[in-house]
Amino acid sequence: MTLENTNRETEVSIEHIEPTKALLTCPVCGCRFDMPLRSGILDDPLMGSFMKAVLERQQCDTCIAKLEEQQRKDDRQAAEEQRLQMLPTLFREAGIPPNMMFRPNITPVPVRDVANWIWQHSNRNLVLGGATGTGKTTSAMACLVRLIESYWKRVLYVKFPALQSSWRNAKMAETKSGQNAVSAWIERLSAYDVVCIDEFCGKSRLSESGEEMMFTLLDGVMEGTFKAKVWLLGNVRSMTLDSMFQDVEVIKRRIAESFTCGAIGNDAKVVFVNPWTDF
């Protein structure tokens, strides 16, 4: 069967049809190309007219590839625009205060060496000790912002007292309702990519509730059931953990086995430390 292209005004692309292939002219670039056909398909009363309509609009592989690439670019641009619109909401939901929005590509990070150390180990569980004002929080914030902005990660920044308060609320809710509020609390935190807990240590012993919460989190990290990476920031120094926990050896064992530990020195640089002797 032969069908000549006699109607150029409608841009029909079929030049010639043979039993097993069609010679087509691309309606976009005008180049000629072959398209395989199943033998007798155009003679089929159900498929013939449909296939002819498809052939009349068929583009060459080069034009299809360009169209698909343009579609991918459009999709990426639309996704990026949507992401940029969502960033303020994501930062707010992550608990990052507006005055702590250190964005490495825009706003210089005050303590770059500390931020670099955190970033280099951002895929691990971390304990970072250092005196007040040495850059723990600002550096961690810069890394959290970058994880959201560039890698679309779900992060949470929370101070220890606020986290402990939410833990107590979950415990009270479970006692009153009998439902698994504590398990739901842990599951919600575990769903993040990173949970950054600031001011996690103080000068006095933790309450029974606070110690129970830390045991639960550290057990989950060590056993692998708590999926989020945990960053612990605080003024941790020699004997700090001893003064905080009654069963401190259990805590130190979990930290030693599951966390990368560092401390900020007087030169604003981070050195690796041993939690058994330095915390």
TAZI-V639300 format. One record per pair of residues at least 12 apart in sequence whose C-alpha atoms are under 10 Angstrom apart, sorted by sequence separation. I is the first residue (numbers start at 1). J is the second residue. If there is no record, write none. Layout:
i=<I I>
j=<J J>
This chain:
i=<2 3 4 12 13 14 22 23 128 144 169 170 171 218 260 261 262 2 3 4 12 13 14 21 22 23 144 169 170 217 260 261 262 2 3 11 12 13 21 22 37 114 167 168 170 171 200 260 261 1 2 3 11 12 13 20 21 22 167 170 260 263 1 2 11 20 21 141 166 169 170 259 262 263 1 2 10 11 13 15 17 19 20 21 140 256 261 262 1 14 15 16 17 18 19 20 21 118 122 167 256 257 261 3 5 11 13 15 17 18 19 20 166 167 255 256 2 5 17 19 20 35 114 115 119 137 255 256 18 19 20 114 115 118 119 122 254 255 18 19 20 113 114 115 117 118 122 252 253 19 35 111 112 114 115 116 117 119 120 252 253 19 110 111 114 115 116 118 119 251 252 17 35 110 111 114 115 118 119 122 251 252 33 34 109 111 112 113 114 115 116 117 118 236 237 32 33 111 112 115 116 119 186 190 232 236 249 252 31 32 33 110 111 115 119 189 230 231 235 236 248 26 27 28 30 31 109 110 230 231 232 233 234 235 25 26 27 28 29 30 109 112 186 190 215 229 231 233 24 25 26 27 28 29 31 109 111 182 186 190 200 201 214 219 222 223 23 24 25 26 27 28 31 109 110 196 200 201 202 203 215 218 219 222 22 24 25 26 27 29 109 156 194 195 196 197 198 199 200 201 202 203 211 212 218 221 222 24 25 26 29 108 109 155 163 186 192 193 194 195 196 197 198 199 200 201 202 210 211 218 220 221 222 224 241 24 25 26 28 104 107 162 163 190 191 192 193 194 195 196 197 198 199 200 201 205 206 210 211 215 218 219 222 223 241 24 26 27 28 102 155 156 160 161 162 164 190 191 192 193 194 195 196 197 198 199 200 201 204 205 211 215 218 219 221 222 239 26 100 101 102 154 155 156 157 158 159 160 161 163 189 190 191 192 193 194 195 196 197 198 199 203 204 205 206 207 208 214 218 221 222 238 239 241 242 14 100 102 103 104 154 155 156 157 158 159 160 161 171 187 189 190 192 202 203 204 205 206 207 208 221 237 238 239 240 241 1 13 14 99 100 102 103 104 153 154 155 156 157 158 159 160 161 186 187 189 190 201 202 204 205 206 215 219 236 238 239 240 12 13 100 101 102 103 153 154 155 156 157 158 159 160 161 186 187 188 190 201 203 204 205 206 211 218 237 238 239 1 12 13 14 15 100 101 102 103 104 105 152 153 154 155 156 157 158 159 160 168 187 189 202 203 204 205 218 237 238 1 13 14 100 102 103 104 158 160 167 168 201 202 236 237 12 13 14 101 102 103 164 167 201 236 12 13 14 97 101 102 165 235 11 12 13 96 100 101 164 165 167 168 10 11 12 13 96 103 147 164 167 147 163 164 96 164 96 161 164 94 144 160 163 164 5 94 144 144 91 91 94 90 141 140 91 87 90 91 140 90 96 137 94 95 96 97 137 87 88 93 94 95 96 137 87 90 93 94 95 96 136 137 86 90 91 93 94 95 136 90 91 92 93 94 95 83 84 87 90 91 83 90 91 83 132 83 125 127 123 124 125 126 127 128 129 123 125 122 129 156 160 127 155 159 160 154 155 156 157 159 160 159 140 140 125 136 137 136 137 94 136 136 94 94 95 134 94 132 133 125 126 127 128 129 130 131 132 124 125 126 127 128 129 130 131 123 124 125 126 127 128 129 130 131 123 124 125 126 127 128 129 130 131 122 123 124 125 126 127 128 129 130 122 123 128 129 122 127 118 136 127 136 126 127 134 135 125 134 128 134 126 127 128 129 130 131 134 125 126 127 128 129 130 131 134 135 124 125 126 127 128 129 130 131 134 135 124 125 126 127 128 129 130 131 134 124 125 126 127 128 129 130 130 121 130 129 128 129 128 118 128 129 117 128 127 114 127 114 129 114 129 113 117 118 127 116 117 113 114 115 116 117 113 114 115 112 113 114 111 112 113 114 111>
j=<14 15 16 24 25 26 34 35 140 156 181 182 183 230 272 273 274 15 16 17 25 26 27 34 35 36 157 182 183 230 273 274 275 16 17 25 26 27 35 36 51 128 181 182 184 185 214 274 275 16 17 18 26 27 28 35 36 37 182 185 275 278 17 18 27 36 37 157 182 185 186 275 278 279 18 19 27 28 30 32 34 36 37 38 157 273 278 279 19 32 33 34 35 36 37 38 39 136 140 185 274 275 279 22 24 30 32 34 36 37 38 39 185 186 274 275 22 25 37 39 40 55 134 135 139 157 275 276 39 40 41 135 136 139 140 143 275 276 40 41 42 135 136 137 139 140 144 274 275 42 58 134 135 137 138 139 140 142 143 275 276 43 134 135 138 139 140 142 143 275 276 42 60 135 136 139 140 143 144 147 276 277 59 60 135 137 138 139 140 141 142 143 144 262 263 59 60 138 139 142 143 146 213 217 259 263 276 279 59 60 61 138 139 143 147 217 258 259 263 264 276 55 56 57 59 60 138 139 259 260 261 262 263 264 55 56 57 58 59 60 139 142 216 220 245 259 261 263 55 56 57 58 59 60 62 140 142 213 217 221 231 232 245 250 253 254 55 56 57 58 59 60 63 141 142 228 232 233 234 235 247 250 251 254 55 57 58 59 60 62 142 189 227 228 229 230 231 232 233 234 235 236 244 245 251 254 255 58 59 60 63 142 143 189 197 220 226 227 228 229 230 231 232 233 234 235 236 244 245 252 254 255 256 258 275 59 60 61 63 139 142 197 198 225 226 227 228 229 230 231 232 233 234 235 236 240 241 245 246 250 253 254 257 258 276 60 62 63 64 138 191 192 196 197 198 200 226 227 228 229 230 231 232 233 234 235 236 237 240 241 247 251 254 255 257 258 275 63 137 138 139 191 192 193 194 195 196 197 198 200 226 227 228 229 230 231 232 233 234 235 236 240 241 242 243 244 245 251 255 258 259 275 276 278 279 52 138 140 141 142 192 193 194 195 196 197 198 199 209 225 227 228 230 240 241 242 243 244 245 246 259 275 276 277 278 279 40 52 53 138 139 141 142 143 192 193 194 195 196 197 198 199 200 225 226 228 229 240 241 243 244 245 254 258 275 277 278 279 52 53 140 141 142 143 193 194 195 196 197 198 199 200 201 226 227 228 230 241 243 244 245 246 251 258 277 278 279 42 53 54 55 56 141 142 143 144 145 146 193 194 195 196 197 198 199 200 201 209 228 230 243 244 245 246 259 278 279 43 55 56 142 144 145 146 200 202 209 210 243 244 278 279 55 56 57 144 145 146 207 210 244 279 56 57 58 141 145 146 209 279 56 57 58 141 145 146 209 210 212 213 56 57 58 59 142 149 193 210 213 194 210 211 144 212 145 210 213 144 194 210 213 214 56 145 195 196 144 145 148 145 196 196 148 145 148 149 198 149 155 196 154 155 156 157 197 148 149 154 155 156 157 198 149 152 155 156 157 158 198 199 149 153 154 156 157 158 199 154 155 156 157 158 159 148 149 152 155 156 149 156 157 150 199 152 194 196 193 194 195 196 197 198 199 194 196 194 201 228 232 200 228 232 233 228 229 230 231 233 234 234 231 233 221 232 233 233 234 192 234 235 194 195 196 235 196 234 235 228 229 230 231 232 233 234 235 228 229 230 231 232 233 234 235 228 229 230 231 232 233 234 235 236 229 230 231 232 233 234 235 236 237 229 230 231 232 233 234 235 236 237 230 231 236 237 231 236 231 263 255 264 255 256 263 264 255 264 259 265 258 259 260 261 262 263 266 258 259 260 261 262 263 264 267 268 258 259 260 261 262 263 264 265 268 269 259 260 261 262 263 264 265 266 269 260 261 262 263 264 265 266 268 260 270 270 270 271 271 262 272 273 262 273 273 262 275 263 278 264 279 264 269 270 279 269 270 267 268 269 270 271 268 269 270 268 269 270 268 269 270 271 269>
